[in-house]
Amino acid sequence: MRSPSSGSTYHVVHFDHAAEAAAFIAALSRFLDAPGGGGFVTGPPPAAGPVEVWSYPTVPGDSVEVYLSGGALE
C-alpha cells in the first residue's frame, strides 16, 4: 500500500461519520467518470502536483479525515 507523498501539501476535509466520507468519495468518482463531469475537468496545472486522495479514520469514534492533494483540489 502506498502512502501520501512526503513533502506534498494536502487539504483536509473532516467528516463526522465514515459513511459521509464514503459518499463524498463515491460522488467525486462518479462525477469524474461521467461524460458530462469529465468535460469540466481539464486536469490540474503541473504546479498543482499529482492527483491524490487519502483517508484515515480518526480516533475515537466514526469520524474520517480525507486528504486531497493540490492536484485533486484543482
Summary of the structure (lengths in Angstrom):
residues: 74
radius of gyration: 13.3
end to end distance: 24.6
largest distance: 39.8
contacts: 170
relative contact order: 0.31
helix: 39%
strand: 23%
